[in-house]
Amino acid sequence: MSTALTTVLFNGAEKKAIDMDIALSITAGQCLELLKQANWLPDNWEFKCEVSLTGEIWTELPQHVVLADVISGDGAIIRILPY
């Protein structure tokens, strides 16, 4: 599988959610950059990412990790937290 339908949650001052068909060959950091370029995330903030396959158990998602290593199919959730 080269892409996966993934929900992205942003828990900043304003909470947002978007469902995206994400290429699993990119890293979490590259995903953040794409969201910044699309003006979905603030451009000048630093972020921490977490991933969950069910929305119940969350695991830290370092920005260098390739998404295919942590997402195996549709329905995963990436939570973005500013710090």
Number of C-alpha atoms within 10 A of each C-alpha: 10 11 18 19 16 20 19 20 18 19 13 14 7 6 8 13 14 10 13 13 12 17 17 21 15 15 19 23 19 16 17 20 15 13 15 15 12 11 10 15 19 14 13 7 9 11 17 16 21 18 23 19 18 10 12 6 9 15 13 12 21 14 17 11 15 19 23 18 10 15 19 15 15 16 16 20 21 24 22 21 14 14 8
